[in-house]
Amino acid sequence: MLNDRVKAEIEMFKRHIIVLRAVAEEGAIGILKLSEVTALPTHKVRYSLRILEREGLIKPSPQGAVATRAGIDALEGIKDEIRSIEDGIAELKSYADSD
């Protein structure tokens, strides 16, 4: 169902933010340590790292993943992003409430 896909996307977005924040706070960090720090399974950490790297928010280093300037900026602007999503949800609710 469409609702399940939206929930899954929100969970994935949350996981990406958790991983990005951990990378930014910990400095160079590997998958196993990230899994430990975030309490996420390694396969989910690995996927989030792949997505974050593709988006230019982190980069690999010999010691592990490190946040890029774009990654730090994204974390600083995340509240605005969430606010924008909340506005979209509020609008969606208004459509659902109108009969």
Secondary structure, DSSP 8 states (H G I E B T S, - for coil): -HHHHHHHHHHHHHHHHHHHHHHHHH-SB-HHHHHHHHT--HHHHHHHHHHHHHTTSEE--TTSBEE-HHHHHHHHTHHHHHHHHHHHHHHHHHHHH--
